[in-house]
Amino acid sequence: MTTSRLAPTDFPFDSLTPDAGAGADPVLVEIVQGSLAAVEMEVETAIGRTSRSPMIRDAHDFRAGIHDRLMRKLTGRSYSALVHPVARDFPLETMVPGDVFFHNDVYESEGGIGHLPDLCVTVPVFHTSPETGESEVVAFVQAFGHHDDIGGAVPGSMPSGATSVYEEGLMVPPIKLWDAGVPVQSALRIMTRNSRTPEALAADLDAECSACLMGAQRLGELFDRYGRGPVEEAFDAIIDNTTRTYRREILSQIPVGTWTWEDYAEHDGVDEPKLHTQRITLTKTPASDPDGERLIFDFAGTSPQAKGPINHCGDYSDGVFLKKWLAPILRNLAQTPERMAELDVNEGIVPLIEMRFPPKGTLLTPEFPAPTNARTFVILRLLGVLSGVIAKAVDGRMPADQETIRYTGVYGEDLQGRSYLMREVLGGGSGGRYYADGEDTIHVVPDSRNLPTEFTESRFPFIVESLGLALDSGGAGQFRGGLGYEKRLRMLKDAHFMSIADRSILACWGVKGGKAGSPFEVIINIDTPQERRVDALADDEFVAAGETICIRTTGGGGWGDPLDRDPELVVRDVTWAKVSTEAALRDYGVVLTGAVDTDDLAHDAAATTAERQRIRDARAEEPFFDRGPGYERLSGGSLSADVDWL
């Protein structure tokens, strides 16, 4: 048994079998691993088909996960919450078949729940021993998702100006939601009574509980078919294979040494915009280190906890949730994109990462009752900070910065006078890579999506006038950043617009000569004399019937010098309306000829070569990272941070 070092809490990493799965049948390991993935997919499919709220059913903002009885995550298709808080409050030996546990308390979730709208259900899996006839817990099926409303100060339970968690909604520590197969109606009634969308909440919870119970039955059948011993050996082997694979293929790409980088949230909803620092000092230890070869993430230098709701409880359970949250970034070091797609993130990455947290009272170590509903500003930014600090270690062989989650929506009364709440998690562009452009309008939450126009127009009192790519939003580069969305709504009835968004001042950064993408913005009545801009953090911006809302999401950062981009690709981007003719000349130095309308757009090779040389000659020395013009505004005039230079 090993424990990580210098962490505020102690969380042991252990195995189910004495040889950690070394003796497992390799064929059975493949069968078990495929079965786990199939069960996880079946659970998510069941939730998607039987839930009711737009956020769960249509936007697919939920996740399922499978864990063993040591609470280790076995599946790696996506992140999930933790089982630890349930086992802490309800010992495994007290659980019975048909139990369903529920929690959403941020501080009592051991870091697995980031904000109150994320509701988590956990179902134990039982196996009856053929020798003794006793039934014991052998695994867990869990699902958590972002629900439309769980009470609090504003519709949607994400008040942008909250100064305590009490303003954010109903807090529920681990409880039994179903007891031995019977729903606990009193608990369900309390939760739905606190919600502005009680019918949808009740339906979503029923969908999640039923899906997890179904998943538990499927896993129980796996144990019955192959026996507890062989299946648990396979569990150990699955996790150990991940550990060995990441050590061999990923950690080996990072040289021994130490590097530091930081990035920032720009506002917290309470104070005026400023730089809320998130810093990682990355150390790669040698194989000869007494504690072994590993990556050390030291968060010293992270800013004090914010007054507003951008804090995240990262230091609980020894940072186990944060390790699994950040680890997918490491996959970018795989030898090929195809290999990267094959690498899962399960509990096997935990022994490879050591977390070192600052004392209590920072953005990552907040003290109760600090608010947390916009904690995406921190945990999503940390993905970029880790990518950036690794980029310094590997000469930029990492993607530039990508989009971050933002919630936009409207609420009010529909044309029949019924209250409604529509929220959407629109994606944005991913960062350019050393081998390819970034992807357009991706979503950080796996498998999530924008709401279908046909659905929203039939249910809510607005018209979607357009939905497309935001021109010029991707950061310029040898490999361009992906584009964000541009979506325009026309309200049919008075309503209130809401937004919980970051990257409205600070853009997604570019790397190794690549430029920052365009930031998030919301404009009411665009291109009219009544045009006005809305803050990225807004709870109740009034929008009258007939007015339009234009939402533009962030573009990803660029990778590499834009002047090294193939001019033919720039011509293609202009033809596809991803890059404007002005940006083609300004950012890429490409002198165009002809026009898109006449189908003869091309470039003048000689003039392009001369223009690019002119731009190079006029340049000053540039940092390794480009943060865009917003950084100068918040930094007091500095164009870059000290850590931006190699």
C-alpha positions as CSV (number, residue, x, y, z in Angstrom):
1,M,0.0,0.0,0.0
2,T,1.3,3.4,-0.9
3,T,0.1,6.9,0.0
4,S,0.9,10.2,-1.7
5,R,3.1,12.7,0.0
6,L,2.6,16.2,1.3
7,A,-1.2,16.1,0.9
8,P,-3.7,17.5,3.4
9,T,-5.6,14.2,3.6
10,D,-4.5,10.6,3.4
11,F,-6.0,8.4,0.7
12,P,-4.4,4.9,0.3
13,F,-4.0,3.3,-3.1
14,D,-4.3,-0.5,-2.8
15,S,-5.2,-3.6,-4.9
16,L,-7.9,-6.3,-4.6
17,T,-5.4,-9.2,-5.1
18,P,-2.0,-9.9,-3.7
19,D,-0.3,-9.7,-7.1
20,A,-2.2,-6.7,-8.3
21,G,-3.7,-8.7,-11.1
22,A,-0.4,-10.0,-12.5
23,G,-1.9,-13.5,-12.7
24,A,-5.1,-12.5,-14.4
25,D,-6.2,-14.4,-17.5
26,P,-5.5,-11.9,-20.3
27,V,-8.5,-13.0,-22.3
28,L,-10.8,-12.5,-19.4
29,V,-9.2,-9.1,-18.8
30,E,-10.3,-8.0,-22.3
31,I,-13.8,-9.5,-21.7
32,V,-14.2,-7.7,-18.4
33,Q,-12.9,-4.4,-19.7
34,G,-15.2,-4.5,-22.7
35,S,-18.1,-5.4,-20.4
36,L,-17.4,-2.5,-18.1
37,A,-17.4,-0.1,-21.1
38,A,-20.6,-1.6,-22.4
39,V,-22.4,-1.3,-19.0
40,E,-21.2,2.3,-18.6
41,M,-22.5,3.1,-22.1
42,E,-25.8,1.4,-21.4
43,V,-26.3,3.3,-18.2
44,E,-25.7,6.6,-20.0
45,T,-28.0,5.7,-22.9
46,A,-30.7,4.8,-20.4
47,I,-30.4,8.1,-18.7
48,G,-30.4,10.0,-21.9
49,R,-33.6,8.3,-23.1
50,T,-35.6,8.5,-20.0
51,S,-34.7,11.8,-18.4
52,R,-36.7,15.0,-18.9
53,S,-34.7,18.2,-18.4
54,P,-33.0,19.8,-21.5
55,M,-29.7,19.8,-19.6
56,I,-29.7,16.1,-19.1
57,R,-31.7,14.7,-21.9
58,D,-30.7,17.0,-24.7
59,A,-27.4,18.6,-23.7
60,H,-26.2,15.3,-22.2
61,D,-24.4,17.0,-19.4
62,F,-24.0,13.9,-17.2
63,R,-21.6,11.1,-16.7
64,A,-21.6,7.5,-15.5
65,G,-18.8,5.6,-14.0
66,I,-18.0,2.1,-12.6
67,H,-15.8,1.6,-9.5
68,D,-14.6,-1.5,-7.6
69,R,-15.2,-2.1,-3.9
70,L,-12.0,-0.2,-3.1
71,M,-13.7,2.8,-4.8
72,R,-11.2,2.8,-7.7
73,K,-12.5,4.0,-11.0
74,L,-12.4,1.2,-13.5
75,T,-13.7,2.9,-16.6
76,G,-11.9,5.6,-18.5
77,R,-14.2,6.9,-21.2
78,S,-14.9,10.0,-19.2
79,Y,-14.5,11.5,-15.7
80,S,-16.9,10.7,-12.9
81,A,-17.5,11.7,-9.3
82,L,-16.2,9.7,-6.3
83,V,-17.7,6.9,-4.2
84,H,-15.6,7.7,-1.1
85,P,-18.1,10.0,0.6
86,V,-20.8,7.4,0.4
87,A,-18.6,4.6,1.8
88,R,-17.5,7.1,4.5
89,D,-21.0,7.7,5.8
90,F,-22.5,4.2,4.9
91,P,-20.0,1.4,5.5
92,L,-20.2,-1.3,2.8
93,E,-21.3,-4.0,5.3
94,T,-24.5,-2.0,6.0
95,M,-25.6,-1.7,2.4
96,V,-28.2,-4.0,0.9
97,P,-29.4,-4.8,-2.6
98,G,-31.7,-2.0,-4.0
99,D,-30.0,0.8,-2.0
100,V,-29.4,4.0,-3.9
101,F,-27.3,6.7,-2.3
102,F,-27.5,10.4,-3.2
103,H,-25.4,13.5,-2.5
104,N,-24.5,16.9,-4.0
105,D,-22.8,18.6,-1.0
106,V,-19.6,20.1,-2.5
107,Y,-17.7,20.0,0.8
108,E,-18.8,16.6,1.9
109,S,-18.3,15.0,-1.6
110,E,-14.5,14.7,-1.1
111,G,-13.9,16.9,-4.2
112,G,-16.0,14.8,-6.5
113,I,-18.8,17.3,-6.8
114,G,-17.9,20.8,-7.9
115,H,-21.2,22.7,-7.5
116,L,-24.6,22.0,-6.2
117,P,-26.5,21.4,-9.5
118,D,-24.3,18.3,-10.0
119,L,-26.5,15.6,-8.4
120,C,-24.9,12.2,-7.8
121,V,-26.5,8.8,-7.4
122,T,-24.5,5.7,-6.4
123,V,-25.7,2.1,-6.4
124,P,-23.7,-0.8,-4.9
125,V,-23.2,-4.0,-6.8
126,F,-23.7,-7.3,-4.9
127,H,-22.4,-10.8,-5.4
128,T,-23.6,-13.9,-3.5
129,S,-20.9,-16.3,-2.7
130,P,-21.8,-19.9,-3.9
131,E,-19.9,-21.3,-0.9
132,T,-21.3,-19.3,2.0
133,G,-24.5,-17.9,0.5
134,E,-23.5,-14.4,1.8
135,S,-24.0,-11.4,-0.4
136,E,-21.3,-8.7,-0.4
137,V,-20.6,-5.4,-2.1
138,V,-18.2,-6.0,-5.0
139,A,-18.5,-2.8,-7.1
140,F,-20.4,0.5,-7.6
141,V,-22.3,2.1,-10.4
142,Q,-22.5,5.9,-10.3
143,A,-24.0,8.7,-12.3
144,F,-23.9,12.4,-11.8
145,G,-25.2,15.2,-13.9
146,H,-25.9,18.9,-14.0
147,H,-29.6,19.6,-13.3
148,D,-31.6,22.6,-14.2
149,D,-32.5,23.9,-10.7
150,I,-31.8,22.8,-7.1
151,G,-33.0,26.0,-5.5
152,G,-30.9,29.0,-4.4
153,A,-31.0,32.7,-5.1
154,V,-31.6,32.6,-8.9
155,P,-33.2,30.3,-11.5
156,G,-30.6,27.7,-12.4
157,S,-29.0,27.6,-9.0
158,M,-25.8,29.4,-10.2
159,P,-26.0,33.0,-8.8
160,S,-23.0,34.8,-10.2
161,G,-22.6,37.1,-7.2
162,A,-22.9,34.5,-4.5
163,T,-20.7,35.0,-1.5
164,S,-21.6,31.8,0.3
165,V,-22.7,28.3,-0.6
166,Y,-26.0,28.9,1.2
167,E,-27.1,31.1,-1.7
168,E,-26.5,28.4,-4.3
169,G,-29.2,25.9,-3.5
170,L,-30.0,22.8,-1.5
171,M,-27.0,21.0,0.0
172,V,-27.5,17.3,0.6
173,P,-24.8,15.1,2.2
174,P,-24.8,11.4,1.4
175,I,-28.2,10.0,2.1
176,K,-30.3,7.0,1.0
177,L,-32.6,7.9,-1.8
178,W,-33.8,4.4,-2.2
179,D,-33.8,1.9,0.7
180,A,-33.7,-1.8,-0.3
181,G,-35.5,-1.0,-3.6
182,V,-38.1,1.4,-2.2
183,P,-37.8,5.1,-3.0
184,V,-37.5,7.4,0.1
185,Q,-40.4,9.7,-0.7
186,S,-39.6,12.2,2.0
187,A,-36.1,12.9,0.6
188,L,-37.4,13.2,-2.9
189,R,-40.1,15.5,-1.8
190,I,-37.6,17.8,0.0
191,M,-35.5,18.0,-3.1
192,T,-38.3,18.7,-5.6
193,R,-39.9,21.2,-3.2
194,N,-36.7,23.3,-3.4
195,S,-36.5,23.2,-7.2
196,R,-38.1,25.6,-9.6
197,T,-38.5,22.7,-12.0
198,P,-39.7,20.0,-9.7
199,E,-41.3,17.7,-12.4
200,A,-38.1,17.6,-14.5
201,L,-35.9,17.1,-11.4
202,A,-38.1,14.2,-10.2
203,A,-38.0,12.6,-13.6
204,D,-34.2,13.0,-14.0
205,L,-33.5,11.5,-10.6
206,D,-35.8,8.5,-11.4
207,A,-34.0,8.0,-14.7
208,E,-30.6,8.1,-13.0
209,C,-31.5,5.8,-10.2
210,S,-33.2,3.3,-12.5
211,A,-30.3,3.3,-14.9
212,C,-27.7,2.7,-12.2
213,L,-29.8,-0.1,-10.7
214,M,-29.9,-1.6,-14.2
215,G,-26.1,-1.2,-14.4
216,A,-25.6,-2.9,-11.1
217,Q,-27.7,-5.8,-12.2
218,R,-25.5,-6.1,-15.4
219,L,-22.3,-6.1,-13.3
220,G,-23.7,-8.6,-10.9
221,E,-24.3,-10.9,-13.9
222,L,-20.6,-10.5,-14.8
223,F,-19.5,-11.7,-11.4
224,D,-22.0,-14.6,-11.5
225,R,-20.7,-15.7,-14.9
226,Y,-17.0,-15.7,-14.2
227,G,-16.7,-15.7,-10.4
228,R,-15.6,-13.0,-8.0
229,G,-11.9,-14.0,-7.8
230,P,-11.2,-13.9,-11.6
231,V,-13.2,-10.7,-12.1
232,E,-11.4,-8.9,-9.3
233,E,-8.1,-10.1,-10.7
234,A,-9.2,-8.5,-14.0
235,F,-10.0,-5.3,-12.2
236,D,-6.5,-5.1,-10.8
237,A,-5.0,-5.9,-14.2
238,I,-7.0,-3.2,-15.9
239,I,-5.8,-0.6,-13.4
240,D,-2.2,-1.8,-13.4
241,N,-2.1,-1.9,-17.2
242,T,-3.0,1.8,-17.2
243,T,-0.2,2.6,-14.7
244,R,2.4,0.8,-16.7
245,T,1.2,2.2,-20.1
246,Y,1.3,5.8,-18.9
247,R,4.7,5.3,-17.3
248,R,6.1,3.8,-20.5
249,E,4.4,5.9,-23.1
250,I,3.6,9.2,-21.5
251,L,5.9,10.0,-18.6
252,S,8.8,8.9,-20.7
253,Q,8.1,11.9,-23.0
254,I,8.7,14.4,-20.2
255,P,12.4,15.0,-19.3
256,V,13.5,15.1,-15.7
257,G,13.2,18.6,-14.4
258,T,11.0,21.4,-13.0
259,W,8.9,24.0,-14.8
260,T,6.3,26.6,-13.7
261,W,3.4,28.2,-15.5
262,E,0.2,29.9,-14.6
263,D,-3.0,31.2,-16.0
264,Y,-5.9,33.1,-14.6
265,A,-9.6,33.4,-14.1
266,E,-10.7,37.0,-14.9
267,H,-13.6,37.7,-12.6
268,D,-15.5,36.1,-9.7
269,G,-18.8,37.9,-9.9
270,V,-18.2,40.0,-6.8
271,D,-14.9,41.9,-7.1
272,E,-13.9,43.9,-10.2
273,P,-12.2,41.8,-12.9
274,K,-8.6,40.9,-11.9
275,L,-6.1,38.1,-12.3
276,H,-7.1,35.1,-10.1
277,T,-3.9,33.0,-10.5
278,Q,-3.8,29.3,-10.9
279,R,-0.2,28.1,-10.9
280,I,1.4,24.7,-11.4
281,T,5.0,23.9,-10.8
282,L,5.6,20.6,-12.6
283,T,8.4,18.3,-11.5
284,K,9.3,15.0,-13.3
285,T,11.3,12.8,-10.9
286,P,13.9,10.3,-12.2
287,A,13.4,6.6,-11.8
288,S,16.1,6.6,-9.2
289,D,14.0,8.9,-6.9
290,P,13.4,7.2,-3.5
291,D,9.6,7.6,-4.0
292,G,9.8,6.5,-7.7
293,E,9.3,8.1,-11.1
294,R,6.3,10.3,-11.0
295,L,4.9,13.8,-11.8
296,I,4.5,16.3,-9.0
297,F,1.9,19.0,-9.4
298,D,2.6,21.8,-6.9
299,F,-0.1,24.4,-6.7
300,A,1.8,26.9,-4.6
301,G,1.3,30.4,-5.8
302,T,-2.4,29.9,-6.5
303,S,-4.5,33.0,-5.5
304,P,-6.5,33.2,-2.3
305,Q,-10.0,31.9,-2.4
306,A,-12.4,34.3,-4.2
307,K,-15.3,36.1,-2.7
308,G,-17.4,35.0,-5.5
309,P,-18.3,31.4,-6.7
310,I,-15.2,30.4,-8.7
311,N,-13.6,28.3,-5.9
312,H,-13.1,24.5,-6.2
313,C,-12.5,22.0,-3.4
314,G,-9.5,20.2,-5.0
315,D,-7.6,19.1,-1.9
316,Y,-10.0,16.5,-0.6
317,S,-9.3,12.7,-0.8
318,D,-5.7,13.5,-1.5
319,G,-6.7,15.2,-4.7
320,V,-7.8,11.9,-6.3
321,F,-10.6,13.6,-8.2
322,L,-8.3,16.3,-9.5
323,K,-5.7,13.7,-10.6
324,K,-8.2,11.9,-12.8
325,W,-9.7,15.3,-14.0
326,L,-6.3,16.6,-15.2
327,A,-4.8,13.3,-16.4
328,P,-6.5,13.3,-19.9
329,I,-4.2,16.2,-20.8
330,L,-1.3,13.9,-20.5
331,R,-2.6,11.8,-23.4
332,N,-1.5,14.5,-25.8
333,L,2.0,13.2,-25.4
334,A,1.1,9.9,-27.1
335,Q,3.1,9.1,-30.2
336,T,0.1,9.5,-32.5
337,P,-3.4,11.0,-32.3
338,E,-4.8,7.5,-32.9
339,R,-2.9,6.2,-29.9
340,M,-4.0,9.1,-27.8
341,A,-7.7,8.1,-28.5
342,E,-7.0,4.6,-27.2
343,L,-5.7,5.7,-23.8
344,D,-8.2,5.5,-21.0
345,V,-8.0,7.4,-17.7
346,N,-8.9,5.3,-14.8
347,E,-7.5,4.9,-11.2
348,G,-4.3,3.6,-12.7
349,I,-3.0,7.1,-13.2
350,V,-3.3,7.9,-9.4
351,P,0.1,6.4,-8.4
352,L,1.9,8.4,-11.1
353,I,0.8,11.8,-9.8
354,E,1.6,13.6,-6.6
355,M,-0.4,16.6,-5.6
356,R,1.0,19.3,-3.4
357,F,-1.6,21.8,-2.3
358,P,-1.2,25.2,-0.6
359,P,-2.7,25.7,2.9
360,K,-6.4,26.2,3.2
361,G,-7.9,29.4,1.9
362,T,-7.0,29.4,-1.8
363,L,-9.0,28.9,-5.0
364,L,-8.2,25.2,-4.8
365,T,-8.4,24.8,-1.1
366,P,-11.4,27.0,-0.1
367,E,-12.8,27.0,3.4
368,F,-16.5,26.3,4.0
369,P,-18.9,28.1,3.2
370,A,-17.1,29.6,0.2
371,P,-19.3,29.6,-2.9
372,T,-18.4,27.3,-5.8
373,N,-21.1,27.3,-8.5
374,A,-18.7,28.7,-11.2
375,R,-15.8,26.5,-10.2
376,T,-15.4,25.6,-13.9
377,F,-13.4,28.9,-14.1
378,V,-10.8,27.1,-12.0
379,I,-10.8,23.4,-12.9
380,L,-11.1,24.0,-16.6
381,R,-8.4,26.6,-16.5
382,L,-6.2,24.0,-14.7
383,L,-6.4,21.8,-17.8
384,G,-4.8,24.6,-19.7
385,V,-2.3,25.4,-17.0
386,L,-1.1,21.8,-17.1
387,S,-1.0,21.7,-20.8
388,G,1.0,25.0,-20.8
389,V,3.6,23.8,-18.2
390,I,4.1,20.6,-20.0
391,A,4.5,22.6,-23.3
392,K,7.5,24.3,-21.7
393,A,9.0,21.0,-20.9
394,V,8.5,19.4,-24.3
395,D,9.2,22.4,-26.6
396,G,5.6,23.1,-27.3
397,R,4.5,19.6,-28.3
398,M,1.1,20.2,-26.6
399,P,-2.1,21.8,-27.9
400,A,-2.8,25.5,-27.4
401,D,-5.6,26.5,-25.1
402,Q,-9.1,25.4,-25.7
403,E,-12.7,26.5,-24.9
404,T,-14.1,26.5,-21.4
405,I,-17.6,25.7,-20.3
406,R,-20.0,28.5,-20.2
407,Y,-23.7,28.4,-19.3
408,T,-26.1,30.7,-21.1
409,G,-29.9,30.8,-21.1
410,V,-33.1,32.6,-20.8
411,Y,-36.0,32.3,-18.3
412,G,-39.5,33.8,-17.9
413,E,-43.0,32.9,-18.9
414,D,-43.8,31.3,-22.2
415,L,-46.6,32.2,-24.6
416,Q,-49.1,30.3,-22.5
417,G,-48.0,32.0,-19.3
418,R,-46.1,29.0,-17.9
419,S,-42.7,29.5,-16.2
420,Y,-39.7,28.1,-18.1
421,L,-36.0,27.9,-17.8
422,M,-33.8,27.2,-20.8
423,R,-30.0,26.8,-20.3
424,E,-27.4,25.6,-22.7
425,V,-23.7,24.7,-22.5
426,L,-22.4,26.0,-25.8
427,G,-19.0,24.8,-26.8
428,G,-16.1,26.6,-28.4
429,G,-12.9,26.0,-30.3
430,S,-10.1,23.7,-29.2
431,G,-6.4,24.7,-29.5
432,G,-4.2,24.2,-32.5
433,R,-1.9,21.2,-32.3
434,Y,1.7,20.6,-33.6
435,Y,0.2,18.4,-36.3
436,A,-3.3,19.8,-37.0
437,D,-5.7,22.7,-36.6
438,G,-8.0,22.8,-33.5
439,E,-11.5,21.4,-33.8
440,D,-14.5,23.8,-34.2
441,T,-17.2,24.1,-31.5
442,I,-16.2,21.2,-29.4
443,H,-17.6,20.5,-25.9
444,V,-15.4,19.8,-22.9
445,V,-18.1,17.5,-21.4
446,P,-17.8,14.3,-23.4
447,D,-20.7,13.5,-25.6
448,S,-22.5,16.8,-24.7
449,R,-24.1,18.9,-27.4
450,N,-25.9,22.1,-28.1
451,L,-29.7,22.1,-27.9
452,P,-31.5,21.3,-31.2
453,T,-33.2,24.3,-32.7
454,E,-36.4,22.3,-33.5
455,F,-36.7,21.4,-29.8
456,T,-36.0,24.8,-28.3
457,E,-38.3,26.7,-30.7
458,S,-41.1,24.3,-30.0
459,R,-40.7,24.6,-26.2
460,F,-39.5,28.1,-25.5
461,P,-40.7,31.6,-26.7
462,F,-37.8,32.5,-29.0
463,I,-36.6,31.9,-32.6
464,V,-33.1,30.7,-33.4
465,E,-32.3,33.1,-36.2
466,S,-28.9,31.6,-36.9
467,L,-26.3,29.1,-35.5
468,G,-22.9,28.9,-37.1
469,L,-19.2,29.4,-36.7
470,A,-17.9,32.7,-35.3
471,L,-15.7,34.2,-38.1
472,D,-12.0,34.8,-37.1
473,S,-12.5,33.4,-33.6
474,G,-9.8,30.8,-33.9
475,G,-6.3,32.0,-32.9
476,A,-4.0,32.4,-35.9
477,G,-1.2,29.9,-36.2
478,Q,0.7,27.5,-38.4
479,F,-2.1,25.3,-37.1
480,R,-5.1,27.5,-36.4
481,G,-7.3,27.3,-33.3
482,G,-10.8,25.9,-33.7
483,L,-13.7,28.3,-34.1
484,G,-16.4,29.1,-31.5
485,Y,-20.1,29.3,-32.1
486,E,-22.2,32.4,-33.1
487,K,-25.8,31.9,-32.1
488,R,-28.6,34.5,-32.5
489,L,-31.9,34.3,-30.7
490,R,-35.0,36.6,-31.2
491,M,-37.2,36.7,-28.2
492,L,-41.0,36.4,-28.8
493,K,-41.8,37.5,-25.2
494,D,-40.1,39.5,-22.5
495,A,-37.5,37.4,-20.7
496,H,-34.3,37.5,-18.7
497,F,-31.0,36.4,-20.1
498,M,-28.4,34.6,-17.8
499,S,-24.7,33.9,-18.4
500,I,-22.0,32.2,-16.3
501,A,-19.0,32.5,-18.6
502,D,-15.3,33.1,-18.4
503,R,-12.8,34.1,-21.1
504,S,-14.6,37.3,-21.9
505,I,-11.4,39.3,-21.3
506,L,-8.6,36.8,-21.2
507,A,-8.6,34.7,-24.4
508,C,-7.5,31.2,-25.0
509,W,-3.7,31.4,-25.3
510,G,-1.6,30.5,-28.3
511,V,1.7,28.7,-28.0
512,K,5.1,28.7,-29.8
513,G,4.2,31.6,-32.0
514,G,0.5,30.9,-32.2
515,K,-1.9,33.7,-31.4
516,A,-4.7,33.8,-28.8
517,G,-8.3,33.1,-29.9
518,S,-11.2,35.5,-29.6
519,P,-13.0,35.8,-26.3
520,F,-16.6,35.2,-25.3
521,E,-19.1,37.9,-25.8
522,V,-22.9,38.5,-25.7
523,I,-24.5,41.4,-27.7
524,I,-28.1,42.4,-27.5
525,N,-29.6,43.9,-30.7
526,I,-26.3,43.5,-32.6
527,D,-25.8,45.8,-35.6
528,T,-28.6,48.2,-34.5
529,P,-28.6,51.6,-32.8
530,Q,-29.8,49.8,-29.6
531,E,-26.8,47.5,-29.5
532,R,-25.5,46.8,-26.0
533,R,-23.1,44.3,-24.5
534,V,-23.9,42.0,-21.6
535,D,-21.4,41.0,-18.9
536,A,-20.2,37.4,-19.0
537,L,-21.5,37.0,-15.5
538,A,-25.2,38.0,-15.6
539,D,-28.2,36.6,-13.7
540,D,-31.1,38.6,-15.0
541,E,-30.4,40.8,-18.0
542,F,-33.8,41.9,-19.2
543,V,-34.5,41.3,-22.9
544,A,-37.7,42.6,-24.4
545,A,-39.9,40.8,-26.9
546,G,-38.5,41.4,-30.4
547,E,-34.9,42.0,-29.2
548,T,-32.1,39.7,-30.3
549,I,-29.3,38.0,-28.3
550,C,-26.1,37.2,-30.1
551,I,-23.8,34.8,-28.3
552,R,-20.2,34.3,-29.5
553,T,-18.1,31.6,-27.8
554,T,-14.4,31.4,-27.5
555,G,-12.0,30.3,-30.2
556,G,-9.1,28.1,-29.5
557,G,-5.5,29.4,-29.4
558,G,-3.2,28.9,-32.4
559,W,-0.1,26.7,-32.5
560,G,3.1,27.9,-34.3
561,D,3.9,31.0,-36.3
562,P,0.9,32.1,-38.5
563,L,3.4,33.1,-41.2
564,D,4.4,29.5,-41.5
565,R,0.9,28.4,-42.4
566,D,0.4,27.0,-45.9
567,P,-1.1,29.9,-47.9
568,E,-3.4,27.4,-49.6
569,L,-4.9,26.5,-46.2
570,V,-5.6,30.2,-45.6
571,V,-7.3,30.5,-49.0
572,R,-9.4,27.4,-48.0
573,D,-10.3,29.0,-44.6
574,V,-11.4,32.2,-46.3
575,T,-13.5,30.2,-48.8
576,W,-15.1,28.3,-45.9
577,A,-15.8,31.6,-44.0
578,K,-13.6,30.6,-41.1
579,V,-11.1,33.4,-41.7
580,S,-11.9,36.9,-43.2
581,T,-10.0,38.4,-46.0
582,E,-8.7,41.1,-43.6
583,A,-7.4,38.5,-41.2
584,A,-5.8,36.6,-44.0
585,L,-3.6,39.6,-44.7
586,R,-3.2,40.9,-41.2
587,D,-2.6,37.7,-39.3
588,Y,-1.2,35.3,-42.0
589,G,0.5,37.7,-44.4
590,V,-1.4,36.1,-47.3
591,V,-2.1,38.4,-50.3
592,L,-5.3,37.2,-51.8
593,T,-6.5,37.5,-55.4
594,G,-9.9,36.9,-56.9
595,A,-13.0,36.5,-54.7
596,V,-15.1,33.8,-53.1
597,D,-18.2,35.1,-55.0
598,T,-16.6,34.6,-58.4
599,D,-15.1,31.2,-57.4
600,D,-11.6,32.3,-58.3
601,L,-10.1,33.0,-54.8
602,A,-6.4,32.4,-54.8
603,H,-3.2,34.0,-53.5
604,D,-0.2,35.8,-55.0
605,A,2.8,33.8,-54.0
606,A,5.4,36.4,-54.6
607,A,3.4,39.2,-52.9
608,T,2.7,36.8,-50.0
609,T,6.4,36.0,-49.5
610,A,7.3,39.7,-49.5
611,E,4.5,40.6,-47.1
612,R,5.4,37.8,-44.7
613,Q,9.0,39.0,-44.7
614,R,7.9,42.6,-44.0
615,I,5.9,41.4,-41.0
616,R,8.8,39.3,-39.6
617,D,11.2,42.3,-40.0
618,A,8.9,44.5,-38.0
619,R,8.4,42.1,-35.1
620,A,9.9,42.4,-31.7
621,E,10.9,39.3,-29.6
622,E,7.8,37.4,-28.6
623,P,7.1,35.2,-25.6
624,F,6.4,31.4,-25.9
625,F,2.7,32.0,-25.0
626,D,0.4,34.7,-26.4
627,R,-2.4,35.7,-24.1
628,G,-4.1,38.2,-26.3
629,P,-4.9,41.9,-25.5
630,G,-7.1,41.2,-22.5
631,Y,-4.1,40.3,-20.3
632,E,-2.6,43.8,-20.7
633,R,-5.9,45.2,-19.3
634,L,-5.8,43.1,-16.2
635,S,-2.1,43.0,-15.6
636,G,-1.6,46.7,-15.3
637,G,0.0,47.1,-18.7
638,S,2.2,44.0,-19.0
639,L,2.0,42.2,-22.3
640,S,3.1,38.9,-20.9
641,A,3.9,37.2,-17.6
642,D,7.4,36.2,-16.5
643,V,6.4,32.6,-16.8
644,D,5.5,33.0,-20.5
645,W,9.1,33.0,-21.5
646,L,11.3,30.0,-21.8
